[in-house]
Amino acid sequence: MNTAIHTPTRTSPVDRQLKTISGNWREVYGMSALAAVSSVTGNEATAANPLAIADFSCLPQWGVKGSGAADWLAQHNIPVPETSNTWCNHANGGMVARLGMTEFAIQLGWDPPALPSFPLIQEGASAYPVERQYLAIALRGAALPTLLRQTCNVDFQALPITTHPVVMTMMIGVSVTVLPGEQNGSPFYQVWGDRSYGPYLWQTLVGIAEELGGGVVGIDQIR
């Protein structure tokens, strides 16, 4: 009897860097994802960690743009942030970011039963799909403001976190979209960046995280 060998259909921009870390892996949306780092246990993986960094690129991203984009999302029961440059929660840990009045970026949530199939937006309509394949990095911990001061000229601490701001800026020379928030009382941010600069952005942030007493954790150790 022949046994088929399943191969993940998607690869993280930092897969090569992650594969050097000892840990447990699982497949999420067809991508092999680092679930837990073997050397990180107990409080090292909780809010007590000065700065935890994880690769969230396994969560698929897509977008909608056009004068009818907000209405289209609402018709399909996808939450719509009320103002530009803000984000809101989506199902199962997903996120919807409003990048302008007529442009949205959506990141799917965790562990769905199957990859969703979204209705086709017809050509010429007032809303149309936008392909998005970012490197997605999650950062959490009390030392996060220090990392941001070293890598970006935006004063994130001056932003009202409760409004869920979306910040499009440069981080160590790379264009990124930053979604600030909180988790269990600690700063919890996501950084979306160009895949082509993924290894550089990842390695630099990991290096700073380690200098600040933190380091890489798996997706199940941070979410």
C-alpha beads as a LAMMPS data file, in Angstrom:
LAMMPS data file: protein, C-alpha beads

223 atoms
222 bonds

1 atom types
1 bond types

-500.0 500.0 xlo xhi
-500.0 500.0 ylo yhi
-500.0 500.0 zlo zhi

Masses

1 110.0

Atoms # bond

1 1 1 0.000 0.000 0.000
2 1 1 1.360 3.419 -0.952
3 1 1 1.522 6.066 1.782
4 1 1 1.269 9.678 0.658
5 1 1 3.665 12.145 2.242
6 1 1 1.986 15.465 2.973
7 1 1 4.048 18.582 2.281
8 1 1 2.945 22.000 3.523
9 1 1 1.858 24.221 0.640
10 1 1 3.058 27.512 2.145
11 1 1 6.389 28.617 3.617
12 1 1 7.183 31.402 6.061
13 1 1 9.599 34.108 4.850
14 1 1 11.743 33.204 7.877
15 1 1 11.365 29.419 7.672
16 1 1 15.117 28.913 7.305
17 1 1 15.836 30.961 10.437
18 1 1 13.135 29.204 12.453
19 1 1 14.366 25.742 11.457
20 1 1 17.583 26.385 13.427
21 1 1 15.530 26.510 16.660
22 1 1 14.741 23.350 18.616
23 1 1 11.014 23.064 19.217
24 1 1 7.665 21.578 18.292
25 1 1 6.007 22.308 14.963
26 1 1 2.479 22.046 13.610
27 1 1 0.732 22.920 10.391
28 1 1 -1.489 26.005 10.267
29 1 1 -3.315 26.837 7.007
30 1 1 -0.912 24.674 5.056
31 1 1 2.229 26.247 6.586
32 1 1 4.627 24.550 8.978
33 1 1 4.721 26.814 12.054
34 1 1 6.929 26.810 15.137
35 1 1 4.419 26.000 17.891
36 1 1 6.708 25.912 20.947
37 1 1 10.398 26.484 21.589
38 1 1 11.917 23.677 23.637
39 1 1 14.122 25.963 25.731
40 1 1 11.223 28.229 26.772
41 1 1 9.120 26.999 29.682
42 1 1 6.955 28.340 32.483
43 1 1 7.059 32.092 33.058
44 1 1 9.591 32.482 30.245
45 1 1 6.708 32.077 27.792
46 1 1 4.160 34.198 29.672
47 1 1 3.665 37.907 30.234
48 1 1 6.724 37.789 32.554
49 1 1 8.964 37.442 29.486
50 1 1 10.694 40.830 28.934
51 1 1 10.239 40.494 25.178
52 1 1 8.843 37.494 23.314
53 1 1 8.918 37.380 19.516
54 1 1 7.058 34.911 17.303
55 1 1 6.368 34.372 13.618
56 1 1 2.649 34.714 12.803
57 1 1 3.111 34.418 9.033
58 1 1 1.119 31.181 9.059
59 1 1 -2.075 33.245 9.399
60 1 1 -3.264 34.049 5.848
61 1 1 -3.830 37.666 4.908
62 1 1 -5.964 39.207 2.206
63 1 1 -7.450 42.581 1.455
64 1 1 -10.358 44.484 -0.027
65 1 1 -10.222 47.903 -1.629
66 1 1 -12.704 50.275 -3.251
67 1 1 -15.554 52.627 -2.471
68 1 1 -17.814 49.671 -1.607
69 1 1 -15.237 47.702 0.409
70 1 1 -16.726 48.495 3.824
71 1 1 -20.221 47.546 2.693
72 1 1 -18.924 44.324 1.127
73 1 1 -17.209 43.291 4.365
74 1 1 -20.302 44.068 6.423
75 1 1 -22.485 42.045 4.050
76 1 1 -20.259 39.037 4.701
77 1 1 -20.270 39.447 8.505
78 1 1 -16.696 40.694 8.674
79 1 1 -16.231 43.478 11.267
80 1 1 -15.349 46.912 9.925
81 1 1 -13.273 49.427 11.937
82 1 1 -15.182 52.700 12.122
83 1 1 -12.264 55.052 11.380
84 1 1 -9.172 55.040 9.177
85 1 1 -5.889 53.714 10.540
86 1 1 -7.514 51.535 13.204
87 1 1 -8.028 47.797 13.603
88 1 1 -10.577 45.513 15.235
89 1 1 -10.750 41.851 16.237
90 1 1 -12.014 39.202 13.845
91 1 1 -13.121 35.619 14.588
92 1 1 -10.740 33.262 16.440
93 1 1 -7.991 35.822 16.961
94 1 1 -8.090 37.366 13.497
95 1 1 -7.693 41.080 12.768
96 1 1 -9.204 43.620 10.371
97 1 1 -7.137 46.757 9.714
98 1 1 -8.606 49.813 8.006
99 1 1 -5.667 51.322 6.108
100 1 1 -7.771 54.163 4.691
101 1 1 -11.416 54.938 4.149
102 1 1 -11.634 52.420 1.292
103 1 1 -8.844 49.884 1.938
104 1 1 -8.774 46.981 4.387
105 1 1 -6.290 44.269 5.336
106 1 1 -7.623 41.109 6.973
107 1 1 -5.652 38.491 8.875
108 1 1 -7.464 35.222 9.539
109 1 1 -7.752 33.696 13.016
110 1 1 -6.421 30.458 14.502
111 1 1 -7.306 26.843 13.842
112 1 1 -10.360 27.022 11.574
113 1 1 -11.826 23.716 10.371
114 1 1 -10.874 24.588 6.805
115 1 1 -9.435 27.434 4.758
116 1 1 -12.413 29.757 4.151
117 1 1 -13.702 30.442 0.673
118 1 1 -14.674 34.078 0.220
119 1 1 -17.242 35.216 -2.361
120 1 1 -15.673 36.496 -5.558
121 1 1 -15.679 40.259 -6.043
122 1 1 -16.512 40.767 -9.697
123 1 1 -14.290 42.875 -11.929
124 1 1 -15.593 46.400 -12.272
125 1 1 -17.396 46.309 -8.927
126 1 1 -16.988 48.993 -6.280
127 1 1 -14.878 46.584 -4.202
128 1 1 -12.088 44.304 -5.343
129 1 1 -9.633 41.885 -3.702
130 1 1 -6.029 42.799 -2.887
131 1 1 -3.381 40.113 -2.480
132 1 1 -1.380 40.370 0.750
133 1 1 1.438 38.054 1.812
134 1 1 3.306 39.776 4.618
135 1 1 5.824 38.578 7.106
136 1 1 3.799 38.828 10.328
137 1 1 5.723 39.198 13.592
138 1 1 4.157 39.183 17.058
139 1 1 5.928 41.010 19.898
140 1 1 4.957 40.972 23.573
141 1 1 6.486 42.101 26.846
142 1 1 7.484 45.019 29.037
143 1 1 10.670 45.649 27.018
144 1 1 8.729 46.165 23.774
145 1 1 8.772 50.007 24.044
146 1 1 12.576 49.857 24.251
147 1 1 12.782 47.789 21.075
148 1 1 10.484 50.217 19.281
149 1 1 12.589 53.217 20.315
150 1 1 15.668 51.509 18.888
151 1 1 14.090 50.580 15.564
152 1 1 11.462 53.201 14.720
153 1 1 10.966 56.985 15.105
154 1 1 7.281 56.742 16.068
155 1 1 6.428 57.420 19.721
156 1 1 4.116 54.439 20.230
157 1 1 3.697 55.136 23.937
158 1 1 1.924 58.378 23.042
159 1 1 -0.728 56.500 21.050
160 1 1 -4.054 55.665 22.739
161 1 1 -3.938 51.854 22.728
162 1 1 -7.661 51.569 23.441
163 1 1 -8.421 53.015 19.985
164 1 1 -6.516 50.141 18.287
165 1 1 -4.330 52.356 16.061
166 1 1 -2.734 51.190 12.804
167 1 1 0.664 52.770 12.118
168 1 1 2.332 52.611 8.711
169 1 1 5.975 53.532 9.162
170 1 1 9.598 52.446 8.679
171 1 1 11.358 50.024 11.006
172 1 1 15.133 49.627 10.539
173 1 1 14.650 50.852 6.976
174 1 1 11.788 48.476 6.113
175 1 1 8.232 49.638 5.404
176 1 1 5.931 48.059 7.968
177 1 1 2.389 48.213 9.289
178 1 1 2.255 48.089 13.083
179 1 1 -0.865 47.120 15.035
180 1 1 -0.380 48.011 18.714
181 1 1 -2.439 46.358 21.434
182 1 1 -2.273 44.640 24.811
183 1 1 -2.414 41.081 26.104
184 1 1 -2.874 40.288 29.801
185 1 1 -1.677 43.768 30.740
186 1 1 1.492 43.634 28.615
187 1 1 2.151 45.416 25.299
188 1 1 1.327 43.071 22.407
189 1 1 2.030 44.302 18.884
190 1 1 1.931 42.780 15.440
191 1 1 4.304 43.982 12.729
192 1 1 3.490 43.266 9.083
193 1 1 6.392 43.695 6.665
194 1 1 7.450 42.972 3.100
195 1 1 8.284 39.274 2.698
196 1 1 11.386 40.056 0.647
197 1 1 12.914 41.842 3.657
198 1 1 11.630 39.216 6.076
199 1 1 14.917 37.542 7.100
200 1 1 16.628 40.908 7.695
201 1 1 13.732 42.319 9.712
202 1 1 13.329 39.094 11.716
203 1 1 17.017 38.624 12.510
204 1 1 17.410 42.246 13.611
205 1 1 14.373 42.172 15.911
206 1 1 15.372 38.793 17.361
207 1 1 18.851 40.138 18.088
208 1 1 17.430 43.142 19.951
209 1 1 14.929 40.946 21.821
210 1 1 17.757 38.723 23.035
211 1 1 19.792 41.751 24.154
212 1 1 16.778 42.832 26.214
213 1 1 16.513 39.444 27.931
214 1 1 13.849 37.905 25.689
215 1 1 13.834 35.817 22.550
216 1 1 11.912 33.642 20.141
217 1 1 8.841 31.715 21.296
218 1 1 6.357 29.519 19.434
219 1 1 2.896 30.587 18.335
220 1 1 1.255 28.537 21.095
221 1 1 3.461 30.211 23.712
222 1 1 2.414 33.771 22.915
223 1 1 -1.172 33.845 21.627

Bonds

1 1 1 2
2 1 2 3
3 1 3 4
4 1 4 5
5 1 5 6
6 1 6 7
7 1 7 8
8 1 8 9
9 1 9 10
10 1 10 11
11 1 11 12
12 1 12 13
13 1 13 14
14 1 14 15
15 1 15 16
16 1 16 17
17 1 17 18
18 1 18 19
19 1 19 20
20 1 20 21
21 1 21 22
22 1 22 23
23 1 23 24
24 1 24 25
25 1 25 26
26 1 26 27
27 1 27 28
28 1 28 29
29 1 29 30
30 1 30 31
31 1 31 32
32 1 32 33
33 1 33 34
34 1 34 35
35 1 35 36
36 1 36 37
37 1 37 38
38 1 38 39
39 1 39 40
40 1 40 41
41 1 41 42
42 1 42 43
43 1 43 44
44 1 44 45
45 1 45 46
46 1 46 47
47 1 47 48
48 1 48 49
49 1 49 50
50 1 50 51
51 1 51 52
52 1 52 53
53 1 53 54
54 1 54 55
55 1 55 56
56 1 56 57
57 1 57 58
58 1 58 59
59 1 59 60
60 1 60 61
61 1 61 62
62 1 62 63
63 1 63 64
64 1 64 65
65 1 65 66
66 1 66 67
67 1 67 68
68 1 68 69
69 1 69 70
70 1 70 71
71 1 71 72
72 1 72 73
73 1 73 74
74 1 74 75
75 1 75 76
76 1 76 77
77 1 77 78
78 1 78 79
79 1 79 80
80 1 80 81
81 1 81 82
82 1 82 83
83 1 83 84
84 1 84 85
85 1 85 86
86 1 86 87
87 1 87 88
88 1 88 89
89 1 89 90
90 1 90 91
91 1 91 92
92 1 92 93
93 1 93 94
94 1 94 95
95 1 95 96
96 1 96 97
97 1 97 98
98 1 98 99
99 1 99 100
100 1 100 101
101 1 101 102
102 1 102 103
103 1 103 104
104 1 104 105
105 1 105 106
106 1 106 107
107 1 107 108
108 1 108 109
109 1 109 110
110 1 110 111
111 1 111 112
112 1 112 113
113 1 113 114
114 1 114 115
115 1 115 116
116 1 116 117
117 1 117 118
118 1 118 119
119 1 119 120
120 1 120 121
121 1 121 122
122 1 122 123
123 1 123 124
124 1 124 125
125 1 125 126
126 1 126 127
127 1 127 128
128 1 128 129
129 1 129 130
130 1 130 131
131 1 131 132
132 1 132 133
133 1 133 134
134 1 134 135
135 1 135 136
136 1 136 137
137 1 137 138
138 1 138 139
139 1 139 140
140 1 140 141
141 1 141 142
142 1 142 143
143 1 143 144
144 1 144 145
145 1 145 146
146 1 146 147
147 1 147 148
148 1 148 149
149 1 149 150
150 1 150 151
151 1 151 152
152 1 152 153
153 1 153 154
154 1 154 155
155 1 155 156
156 1 156 157
157 1 157 158
158 1 158 159
159 1 159 160
160 1 160 161
161 1 161 162
162 1 162 163
163 1 163 164
164 1 164 165
165 1 165 166
166 1 166 167
167 1 167 168
168 1 168 169
169 1 169 170
170 1 170 171
171 1 171 172
172 1 172 173
173 1 173 174
174 1 174 175
175 1 175 176
176 1 176 177
177 1 177 178
178 1 178 179
179 1 179 180
180 1 180 181
181 1 181 182
182 1 182 183
183 1 183 184
184 1 184 185
185 1 185 186
186 1 186 187
187 1 187 188
188 1 188 189
189 1 189 190
190 1 190 191
191 1 191 192
192 1 192 193
193 1 193 194
194 1 194 195
195 1 195 196
196 1 196 197
197 1 197 198
198 1 198 199
199 1 199 200
200 1 200 201
201 1 201 202
202 1 202 203
203 1 203 204
204 1 204 205
205 1 205 206
206 1 206 207
207 1 207 208
208 1 208 209
209 1 209 210
210 1 210 211
211 1 211 212
212 1 212 213
213 1 213 214
214 1 214 215
215 1 215 216
216 1 216 217
217 1 217 218
218 1 218 219
219 1 219 220
220 1 220 221
221 1 221 222
222 1 222 223
